Amino acid sequence: MGDDGSVGRRIEDISTVVAALSRAAGNALDPSSILARTAAVLDDVVEIGHVSLWTWSGDRLSLAATHPRADRELRTIDLDGETSAPGAVSVTLHGRAVTLGRLIVVPAEGTTFEATEQALIDIAASQIAGALERAQLFAEVMELERLKSDFIARVSHELRTPITIINGFLETLIAHDERLDTEQRLHMLERSRAAASRLGDLIEELLILSRIEGGVLTPQPETVVLTELFDVVRAAAAEPDQVLLPLPADDRIATDRALLVRALGLLVDNAVKYGGVAELVTRSDGDTRIIEVRDRGSGFPDDVRATAFEMFTRSQSNGAVPGLGVGLAIARTLVEVLDGTIAIDDAHPGPGALVRIVLPG
């Protein structure tokens, strides 16, 4: 081992390396930079052949980065993160709540790792795990900032549009009142009324979002006749003539009338907006009540099908259609407050999109 002086120097050297490893990936924001900076520190004290960083992608480990280059033997590892590379050390990367992946370090040809070197590799792995979590957190924060900026811009645009329409028609009516006939006045007033209704809907969506954020959505159950409730939804729709209702029936359910009307109203307006028609259907299934809203459009685009009920979801193919991208997310929250579930049915026969709500009967 050597005299006390050499032991002291050895400990001091290890402490220096540990400190360097702690600093190495501190500001790195992607797996390649994290691995490269960490491996650069190890290169000075450990004879390394290749280092590879593997992260979980779904149910398998995927190669995220290598240093200095990818080794053919390292392109395939088993689910336990093991490799057949001679003398390789495979270390699990542990996050605070989940396993992040694996660090595999292969010694230089003809060498093996000593116990101290393996300990340094373990320390490097822990620093890499921390850096990966920081990078993921940074990416999430940046995505939230992007969504926030996009939402504010979208809200500003959506609010400005009906206000501009209302102001424009009112200014025309005031400035040219004597030159306008009755039909022209009615047309302008009707357009203004529709714009005001749209403005009211947008404000209501923002108020509901505020209540959701504040956790103050509390249902007030009462006995509701569904077909009567559907009449209310139809009357409040942006295009009432495009809403098709089932035949009147005495189907009753105990639920919060206002919350269910709002949830169905959002689904109906979405169906009319993207599919031309909204058809409401209801039926019982054991001790549950099923309500379906179906349109006659092309269905949910592939790029939003999996995230349709998440906040701010907007398809790239429907960018010209007005909206905040929060309607379906609000509908989902309202349904969940009512102890129900909501989902897209991709297997239904015929064209169009079908959204199904299941509520306690």
C-alpha positions as CSV (number, residue, x, y, z in Angstrom):
1,M,0.0,0.0,0.0
2,G,2.9,2.3,0.8
3,D,3.8,4.7,3.7
4,D,1.4,7.1,5.3
5,G,2.5,9.9,3.1
6,S,1.6,8.0,-0.1
7,V,-1.7,7.0,1.4
8,G,-2.4,10.6,2.2
9,R,-1.5,11.7,-1.3
10,R,-3.7,8.9,-2.7
11,I,-6.7,10.0,-0.6
12,E,-6.0,13.6,-1.7
13,D,-5.9,12.5,-5.3
14,I,-9.1,10.6,-5.0
15,S,-10.8,13.6,-3.3
16,T,-9.7,15.8,-6.2
17,V,-11.1,13.4,-8.7
18,V,-14.4,13.2,-6.8
19,A,-14.7,17.0,-6.7
20,A,-13.9,17.1,-10.4
21,L,-16.6,14.5,-11.2
22,S,-19.1,16.6,-9.1
23,R,-18.3,19.7,-11.2
24,A,-18.0,17.9,-14.6
25,A,-21.6,17.6,-15.7
26,G,-23.0,20.4,-13.6
27,N,-24.1,22.6,-16.5
28,A,-24.5,19.9,-19.2
29,L,-28.1,19.6,-20.6
30,D,-27.9,16.6,-22.9
31,P,-26.7,13.0,-22.5
32,S,-23.7,13.4,-24.9
33,S,-22.3,16.4,-23.0
34,I,-22.9,14.8,-19.6
35,L,-21.1,11.7,-20.6
36,A,-18.3,13.5,-22.5
37,R,-17.5,15.8,-19.5
38,T,-17.6,13.0,-17.0
39,A,-15.5,10.7,-19.1
40,A,-12.9,13.4,-19.6
41,V,-12.3,13.4,-15.8
42,L,-12.2,9.6,-15.6
43,D,-9.7,9.5,-18.5
44,D,-7.1,11.1,-16.4
45,V,-7.2,8.5,-13.6
46,V,-8.8,5.3,-15.2
47,E,-7.6,3.5,-18.3
48,I,-10.8,3.5,-20.3
49,G,-11.5,1.9,-23.6
50,H,-15.1,2.9,-24.1
51,V,-17.9,4.4,-22.0
52,S,-21.6,4.2,-23.0
53,L,-24.6,5.8,-21.5
54,W,-28.0,3.9,-21.8
55,T,-31.3,5.3,-20.8
56,W,-34.8,3.8,-20.6
57,S,-37.0,4.3,-23.6
58,G,-40.3,2.7,-22.9
59,D,-39.5,-0.9,-21.7
60,R,-36.0,-1.1,-23.1
61,L,-32.6,0.4,-22.7
62,S,-31.5,2.6,-25.6
63,L,-28.0,3.9,-26.3
64,A,-28.0,7.6,-25.5
65,A,-24.3,8.5,-25.8
66,T,-20.8,7.0,-26.1
67,H,-17.3,8.1,-25.4
68,P,-15.1,8.3,-27.4
69,R,-17.1,6.4,-30.0
70,A,-19.7,3.6,-30.2
71,D,-18.2,0.1,-29.7
72,R,-19.9,-2.6,-31.7
73,E,-20.0,-4.9,-28.7
74,L,-21.9,-2.2,-26.7
75,R,-24.8,-1.7,-29.2
76,T,-26.7,-4.6,-27.6
77,I,-27.2,-5.2,-23.9
78,D,-29.9,-7.2,-22.1
79,L,-32.7,-5.9,-20.0
80,D,-30.5,-6.0,-16.9
81,G,-28.0,-3.7,-18.6
82,E,-25.3,-6.4,-18.9
83,T,-22.8,-6.6,-21.7
84,S,-20.4,-9.3,-22.8
85,A,-17.5,-6.8,-23.2
86,P,-14.5,-8.1,-21.3
87,G,-13.9,-6.5,-17.9
88,A,-16.8,-4.1,-18.4
89,V,-18.4,-2.4,-15.4
90,S,-22.1,-1.9,-15.6
91,V,-23.6,0.5,-13.1
92,T,-27.3,1.3,-12.6
93,L,-28.2,5.0,-12.7
94,H,-30.6,5.6,-9.9
95,G,-32.9,8.7,-9.9
96,R,-34.8,9.9,-6.9
97,A,-37.9,7.9,-7.8
98,V,-37.0,5.8,-10.9
99,T,-34.2,4.0,-12.5
100,L,-32.8,6.2,-15.3
101,G,-30.6,3.8,-17.1
102,R,-27.1,2.2,-17.2
103,L,-23.5,3.4,-17.4
104,I,-21.2,0.8,-19.0
105,V,-17.4,1.4,-18.8
106,V,-15.0,-0.9,-20.7
107,P,-11.3,-0.9,-19.7
108,A,-8.6,-0.3,-22.2
109,E,-7.4,-3.4,-23.9
110,G,-5.3,-5.6,-21.7
111,T,-6.3,-3.9,-18.5
112,T,-8.8,-4.4,-15.7
113,F,-10.3,-2.0,-13.2
114,E,-9.0,-2.0,-9.6
115,A,-11.3,-1.6,-6.7
116,T,-10.5,2.1,-6.4
117,E,-11.2,2.7,-10.1
118,Q,-14.5,0.9,-9.8
119,A,-15.4,3.1,-6.8
120,L,-14.6,6.2,-8.9
121,I,-16.8,4.8,-11.7
122,D,-19.6,4.3,-9.2
123,I,-19.2,8.0,-8.1
124,A,-19.2,9.1,-11.8
125,A,-22.4,7.1,-12.3
126,S,-24.1,8.9,-9.4
127,Q,-23.1,12.3,-10.8
128,I,-24.3,11.3,-14.3
129,A,-27.7,10.3,-12.8
130,G,-28.0,13.6,-11.0
131,A,-27.1,15.5,-14.2
132,L,-29.7,13.5,-16.2
133,E,-32.4,14.4,-13.7
134,R,-31.4,18.1,-13.8
135,A,-31.4,18.0,-17.6
136,Q,-34.9,16.4,-17.6
137,L,-36.2,19.0,-15.1
138,F,-34.7,21.8,-17.2
139,A,-36.4,20.4,-20.3
140,E,-39.7,20.2,-18.5
141,V,-39.4,23.7,-17.2
142,M,-38.6,25.0,-20.7
143,E,-41.6,23.1,-22.1
144,L,-43.8,24.6,-19.5
145,E,-42.5,28.1,-20.3
146,R,-43.1,27.4,-24.0
147,L,-46.7,26.2,-23.3
148,K,-47.3,29.3,-21.1
149,S,-46.1,31.7,-23.8
150,D,-48.0,29.9,-26.5
151,F,-51.2,29.9,-24.3
152,I,-50.9,33.6,-23.5
153,A,-50.4,34.4,-27.2
154,R,-53.3,32.2,-28.2
155,V,-55.6,33.7,-25.5
156,S,-54.7,37.2,-26.6
157,H,-55.5,36.3,-30.2
158,E,-58.7,34.5,-29.4
159,L,-60.0,37.4,-27.2
160,R,-59.0,40.0,-29.7
161,T,-60.9,38.5,-32.6
162,P,-64.4,38.7,-31.2
163,I,-63.7,42.1,-29.7
164,T,-62.5,43.4,-33.1
165,I,-65.7,42.0,-34.8
166,I,-68.0,43.7,-32.2
167,N,-66.1,47.0,-32.4
168,G,-66.1,46.9,-36.1
169,F,-69.9,46.4,-36.5
170,L,-70.7,48.9,-33.8
171,E,-68.6,51.5,-35.4
172,T,-70.3,50.9,-38.7
173,L,-73.7,51.1,-37.2
174,I,-72.9,54.4,-35.5
175,A,-71.2,56.0,-38.4
176,H,-73.6,54.8,-41.2
177,D,-76.9,54.3,-39.3
178,E,-79.0,56.4,-41.8
179,R,-77.6,54.5,-44.9
180,L,-78.2,51.0,-43.5
181,D,-81.5,49.1,-44.1
182,T,-83.1,46.8,-41.6
183,E,-81.6,43.6,-43.0
184,Q,-78.1,45.1,-42.9
185,R,-78.5,46.2,-39.3
186,L,-79.9,42.8,-38.2
187,H,-76.9,41.1,-39.9
188,M,-74.4,43.2,-38.1
189,L,-76.2,42.8,-34.8
190,E,-76.4,39.0,-35.2
191,R,-72.6,38.9,-36.1
192,S,-71.9,41.0,-33.0
193,R,-74.1,38.7,-30.8
194,A,-72.3,35.6,-32.1
195,A,-68.9,37.3,-31.4
196,A,-70.1,38.3,-27.9
197,S,-71.2,34.7,-27.3
198,R,-67.8,33.5,-28.4
199,L,-66.1,36.0,-26.1
200,G,-68.3,34.8,-23.2
201,D,-67.3,31.2,-23.9
202,L,-63.6,32.0,-23.8
203,I,-63.9,33.9,-20.6
204,E,-65.9,31.0,-19.1
205,E,-63.1,28.6,-20.1
206,L,-60.5,30.8,-18.4
207,L,-62.7,31.0,-15.3
208,I,-63.0,27.2,-15.2
209,L,-59.3,26.8,-15.7
210,S,-58.8,29.1,-12.7
211,R,-61.2,27.0,-10.6
212,I,-59.4,23.9,-11.6
213,E,-56.0,25.3,-10.7
214,G,-57.5,26.4,-7.4
215,G,-59.0,23.0,-6.7
216,V,-62.4,24.5,-6.0
217,L,-64.6,22.5,-8.4
218,T,-67.1,20.8,-6.0
219,P,-70.0,18.9,-7.6
220,Q,-73.5,19.6,-6.3
221,P,-75.5,16.4,-7.3
222,E,-79.2,16.5,-8.2
223,T,-81.5,14.3,-10.2
224,V,-81.2,15.2,-13.8
225,V,-83.3,14.1,-16.8
226,L,-80.7,13.6,-19.5
227,T,-82.7,14.5,-22.5
228,E,-83.8,17.8,-20.9
229,L,-80.1,18.5,-20.1
230,F,-79.3,17.7,-23.7
231,D,-81.8,20.4,-24.8
232,V,-79.9,22.9,-22.7
233,V,-76.6,21.9,-24.2
234,R,-78.1,22.2,-27.7
235,A,-79.5,25.6,-27.0
236,A,-76.2,26.9,-25.8
237,A,-74.2,25.5,-28.7
238,A,-72.4,27.7,-31.2
239,E,-74.4,26.0,-34.0
240,P,-77.6,24.6,-32.4
241,D,-78.9,23.3,-35.8
242,Q,-75.9,21.1,-36.1
243,V,-76.6,19.3,-32.8
244,L,-78.6,16.1,-33.1
245,L,-80.3,14.8,-30.0
246,P,-81.9,11.4,-29.1
247,L,-85.6,11.0,-28.8
248,P,-87.0,12.4,-25.5
249,A,-86.9,9.8,-22.7
250,D,-87.2,9.8,-18.9
251,D,-83.6,8.7,-18.3
252,R,-82.4,10.2,-15.0
253,I,-79.0,10.4,-13.4
254,A,-77.8,11.9,-10.1
255,T,-75.0,14.4,-11.1
256,D,-74.1,18.1,-11.1
257,R,-76.2,19.6,-13.8
258,A,-74.0,22.7,-14.4
259,L,-70.7,20.7,-14.6
260,L,-72.1,18.1,-17.0
261,V,-73.7,20.7,-19.2
262,R,-70.4,22.5,-19.5
263,A,-68.5,19.2,-20.2
264,L,-71.0,18.2,-22.9
265,G,-71.0,21.7,-24.3
266,L,-67.3,21.6,-24.8
267,L,-67.5,18.2,-26.6
268,V,-70.4,19.3,-28.7
269,D,-68.7,22.5,-29.9
270,N,-65.5,20.6,-30.6
271,A,-67.5,18.1,-32.6
272,V,-69.3,20.7,-34.7
273,K,-66.0,22.7,-35.2
274,Y,-64.1,19.8,-36.5
275,G,-66.8,17.3,-37.7
276,G,-69.7,19.5,-38.9
277,V,-72.3,17.7,-36.7
278,A,-72.5,16.7,-33.1
279,E,-74.7,13.7,-32.3
280,L,-75.6,12.9,-28.7
281,V,-76.5,9.4,-27.7
282,T,-77.1,7.9,-24.2
283,R,-77.6,4.4,-22.8
284,S,-77.3,2.5,-19.6
285,D,-74.8,-0.3,-19.0
286,G,-75.3,-2.0,-15.7
287,D,-74.8,0.5,-13.0
288,T,-73.3,3.1,-15.3
289,R,-74.6,5.7,-17.7
290,I,-72.9,6.1,-21.1
291,I,-73.1,9.4,-23.1
292,E,-71.5,9.6,-26.5
293,V,-70.7,12.6,-28.7
294,R,-70.0,11.7,-32.3
295,D,-69.2,13.9,-35.3
296,R,-68.9,13.2,-39.1
297,G,-65.5,14.5,-39.7
298,S,-62.2,12.8,-40.3
299,G,-61.6,11.8,-36.7
300,F,-58.8,12.8,-34.3
301,P,-55.5,13.4,-36.2
302,D,-52.7,11.1,-35.4
303,D,-50.5,13.8,-33.9
304,V,-53.0,14.5,-31.1
305,R,-54.9,11.2,-30.5
306,A,-52.7,10.1,-27.6
307,T,-52.8,13.6,-26.0
308,A,-56.2,14.9,-27.0
309,F,-57.3,15.4,-23.4
310,E,-54.2,17.2,-22.3
311,M,-54.0,20.9,-21.8
312,F,-53.0,23.1,-24.8
313,T,-53.2,20.2,-27.3
314,R,-53.6,21.4,-30.9
315,S,-53.1,19.5,-34.1
316,Q,-50.7,20.8,-36.7
317,S,-53.3,20.0,-39.3
318,N,-56.0,22.1,-37.7
319,G,-53.9,25.2,-37.0
320,A,-56.4,27.5,-38.8
321,V,-59.3,26.5,-36.6
322,P,-59.8,28.9,-33.7
323,G,-59.4,27.7,-30.1
324,L,-57.2,27.7,-27.0
325,G,-56.5,23.9,-27.0
326,V,-58.0,23.5,-23.5
327,G,-61.6,22.5,-24.3
328,L,-61.1,18.7,-24.1
329,A,-58.8,19.0,-21.1
330,I,-61.4,21.0,-19.2
331,A,-64.1,18.4,-20.3
332,R,-62.0,15.6,-18.9
333,T,-61.4,17.4,-15.6
334,L,-65.2,18.1,-15.2
335,V,-66.0,14.5,-16.0
336,E,-63.5,13.3,-13.5
337,V,-64.9,15.6,-10.8
338,L,-68.2,13.9,-11.5
339,D,-66.5,10.5,-10.8
340,G,-66.7,9.5,-14.5
341,T,-64.3,8.7,-17.2
342,I,-63.9,10.0,-20.7
343,A,-62.1,8.5,-23.7
344,I,-61.9,8.4,-27.5
345,D,-63.4,5.3,-29.2
346,D,-61.2,4.5,-32.2
347,A,-62.9,1.2,-32.9
348,H,-66.5,2.5,-33.5
349,P,-68.0,1.7,-36.9
350,G,-68.3,4.5,-39.5
351,P,-66.5,7.8,-40.0
352,G,-65.9,10.7,-37.6
353,A,-64.7,10.9,-34.0
354,L,-66.5,9.5,-31.0
355,V,-65.9,10.6,-27.5
356,R,-67.5,8.4,-24.7
357,I,-68.3,9.6,-21.2
358,V,-69.1,6.9,-18.5
359,L,-70.8,8.2,-15.4
360,P,-72.0,6.4,-12.3
361,G,-75.7,5.5,-13.0
